[in-house]
Amino acid sequence: MSRFSGVIASGTVALVVVAFAPYARFIPNAALAGLLLVTASRLIDWKRLTYAIRASRYDAGLVFVTAFSAVFISVEFSILIGVALSFLLFVPRAALLRWSELVVSDERVVRERLEEDPACTAMLLYDLEGELFFGAAPELDRCFEELKRRTKDENIHFVVLRLKRTRNPDMVALERFEHFLREMEKEGTTVLLCSVRPSFAKAMTNLRFQEWLPADRVFPEEDEKYSATLNAVRHVHELLKDDACPHCHQNGTAVPDRQARYYLV
């Protein structure tokens, strides 16, 4: 069937309605109701509906709320309610910003720190993952507060933040970063940003971070052969010189050789 068949069908219906409108009052309401039910049932994709209900509680909730809104409110408003609810439920899910501490293991591999791994007493290495938009601001504040607390409690003067898995930074998140970087600088703690993605770097340039943030504090994203994370860790040890922690000296992390550390994170 072509698209023109719809034009023919609608034209035929219009002619029938105009020509036989006076006789429409003789059609039983029960017959019209049955016809409407059959038409409505054919509009529903039952297979896709079942798929959505089984997928997750999030999708099932949207289906039921939209369906009940169509029955008890109106069809046109039910669509708006479903779309608005999907946005409201999406924001908290997208705002889940995850942060974890990384470590250079005895095998000189950068990975997530385990409980049995000895803590580095010279620097903190953290990985951030998630959307950097206004909805994630509370989680970002919690992460920064934890870093501030640890640097004070453990007397650490270097922090490396890995940003490779962060996306879509907006003004609110960048403002949080600026306040954090400036506050840590006043406290005597050096913060290095590594694996900085092009979108984040462009936003920093637009906001003139380079006017107050030294260039050697930012390590743009590179290929895996020369990891920006490892370059940042190496730079910290160059600044520390002989003040690196005993564990870093033991596993060879503090050596100046660029190829002495591997990348797996």
Secondary structure, DSSP 8 states (H G I E B T S, - for coil): --THHHHHHHHHHHHHHHHHGGGGGGS-HHHHHHHHHHHHHHHS-HHHHHHHHHH-HHHHHHHHHHHHHHHHT-HHHHHHHHHHHHHHHHHHHHT--EEEEEEE-TTSEEEE--TTS---SS-EEEEEEEE-SGGGHHHHHHHHHHHHHHHHHTT--EEEEEEEEEE---HHHHHHHHHHHHHHHHTT-EEEEEEE-HHHHHHHHHTTGGGTS-GGGEEE---GGG-HHHHHHHHHHHHHGGGS-HHHHHHTTTSS-GGG-EE--
